[in-house]
Amino acid sequence: MPWTTLITADELAEHIDHCLVVDCRHDLGDPAAGRRLHDEAHIPGAIFLGMDHDLALPKGPGTGRHPMPSREQVRERLAAAGLSDGVQLVVHDSGNGMAGRLWWMAKWIGHDAVAVLDGGLAAWRKAGYPVTAEPTAARAPGTLTLRAPLAAIADAAQTGRAAADASGLVLDARPGERYRGDVEPIDPVAGHIPGALSRPWVQNVREDGRFKPAPVLRAEFDALLAGRDPQAVVNSCGSGVSACMNLLAMAHAGLTGSALYAGSWSEWITDPTRPVKLGAEP
């Protein structure tokens, strides 16, 4: 059966010959770090896709820091990497919330057989499985069909309405200190979208980097939703990356249909007429 949210290191090791494994490690402060770490040690057979060059478009006027490619561009990139219909896609990072982006992008083009390696590369190593510096041979291009989206995307206007409407909800995946505007080390404006609630993505995982059990996540998100339909929820962050980890956690908990504000805070603040709030919500 396909894995559609998380896959364990043991499960991946058993089925790795039938998977396309993608390393998408990335460091916001050192964009070259992901490629460098991959070249030093990676799961045998894994390929590398970089955040800035493969999973996002160049930043432009009015966009966030990691603009989302079109669905067709995503399909083309994954097909070129060797993904075909029905093939299990497995993505991982170094435990810093990057892998959810590619998980979400695959869902967005209608590819359901995609999962994040639970615990990332650290879990793979802890389980005793090998890593290598041997370059992975290029795979033949895959046959990948653009299908109906399995993930929803929201723009700034939709996100603003969700934050302002009692029936909607915006969840902010950034650390609490950035949400409140206590610090802002990346973007030029501090704060959050008025009405958004804080749900730092790191609250989804345990100390070892693996996700909390689905029932625990379900209870935590149910408390935030307070009876709202998951389809009324928009997930945001700094640039549409770590918010995908909240979407992954919700899906793992059986709460599907929420949207991603792909531009997120870094796009929101490009328009000075959009409101900004400091501090916590009441």
Number of C-alpha atoms within 10 A of each C-alpha: 5 13 17 20 23 22 19 18 22 15 12 19 15 9 10 19 11 11 19 20 25 24 26 24 28 25 14 12 8 8 14 15 15 22 16 12 15 22 16 13 15 22 23 16 19 22 22 20 22 18 23 17 10 16 21 20 18 13 14 11 7 14 22 24 24 24 22 23 17 14 17 12 16 21 25 19 17 23 19 17 19 18 24 19 16 15 18 25 26 26 30 28 23 20 21 17 22 24 29 27 25 28 27 26 24 24 20 22 22 20 28 24 20 27 27 26 27 24 25 25 24 18 20 20 15 11 13 10 14 13 17 15 13 14 15 15 9 11 14 11 15 16 15 20 16 16 15 11 16 16 20 17 17 20 16 17 12 15 27 22 16 21 22 16 13 11 15 22 28 30 27 27 28 23 18 17 16 24 28 19 18 12 15 14 8 13 17 9 16 22 22 29 24 18 22 24 22 23 24 21 23 19 16 22 18 12 10 12 19 18 20 17 14 16 12 13 23 18 12 16 19 17 11 14 18 10 9 15 16 20 14 19 24 30 28 33 30 27 23 27 30 25 32 28 27 29 30 27 27 23 20 20 21 14 18 19 18 23 24 27 29 31 26 29 28 23 25 27 23 15 11 8 8 13 13 17 16 15 16 17 12 5
